[in-house]
């Protein structure tokens, strides 16, 4: 993997992690408000899971293979 590819992955990783944190805050705010839209909360949680999967995939790409 080239340095440019690693830099792009790290940039995307940082963006996804920030979006994941933002979704966490949005979900907490919705759940804490009276009359929270349950469907909206479920959608946000699903999006958060998709982000988590993508974050894990990118982290795996950036971790060097160790031959045991």
C-alpha positions as CSV (number, residue, x, y, z in Angstrom):
1,X,0.0,0.0,0.0
2,X,1.4,3.4,-1.0
3,X,1.8,6.3,1.4
4,X,-0.9,8.2,-0.5
5,X,-3.4,5.3,-0.1
6,X,-2.6,5.1,3.6
7,X,-3.1,8.9,3.9
8,X,-6.5,8.7,2.2
9,X,-7.6,5.8,4.4
10,X,-6.5,7.7,7.5
11,X,-8.4,10.7,6.4
12,X,-11.5,8.7,5.7
13,X,-11.1,6.9,9.0
14,X,-11.0,10.2,10.9
15,X,-14.1,11.4,9.0
16,X,-16.0,8.2,9.8
17,X,-15.0,8.3,13.4
18,X,-16.2,11.9,13.7
19,X,-19.5,11.0,12.1
20,X,-19.9,8.0,14.4
21,X,-19.4,10.3,17.5
22,X,-21.9,12.8,16.0
23,X,-24.5,10.1,15.6
24,X,-23.9,8.9,19.1
25,X,-24.6,12.4,20.4
26,X,-27.7,12.7,18.2
27,X,-29.1,9.4,19.4
28,X,-28.5,10.4,23.0
29,X,-30.3,13.7,22.4
30,X,-33.2,12.1,20.7
31,X,-33.6,9.4,23.4
32,X,-33.5,12.0,26.1
33,X,-36.1,14.2,24.5
34,X,-39.8,13.7,25.3
35,X,-41.8,12.1,22.4
36,X,-38.7,10.8,20.7
37,X,-39.2,9.4,17.2
38,X,-38.4,5.7,17.7
39,X,-38.1,5.1,14.0
40,X,-35.6,7.9,13.6
41,X,-33.5,6.6,16.5
42,X,-33.5,3.1,14.9
43,X,-32.3,4.6,11.6
44,X,-29.5,6.5,13.3
45,X,-28.4,3.4,15.2
46,X,-28.4,1.4,12.0
47,X,-26.3,4.0,10.3
48,X,-23.9,4.0,13.3
49,X,-23.5,0.2,12.9
50,X,-22.7,0.6,9.2
51,X,-20.1,3.2,10.1
52,X,-18.6,0.9,12.8
53,X,-18.2,-1.9,10.3
54,X,-16.5,0.5,7.8
55,X,-14.2,1.9,10.5
56,X,-13.2,-1.7,11.5
57,X,-12.5,-2.5,7.8
58,X,-10.3,0.5,7.3
59,X,-8.4,-0.1,10.6
60,X,-7.8,-3.7,9.4
61,X,-6.4,-2.3,6.1
62,X,-4.1,0.0,7.9
63,X,-2.8,-2.7,10.3
64,X,0.3,-4.4,8.8
65,X,0.1,-8.2,8.3
66,X,2.3,-10.0,10.8
67,X,3.6,-13.3,9.7
68,X,3.7,-15.6,12.8
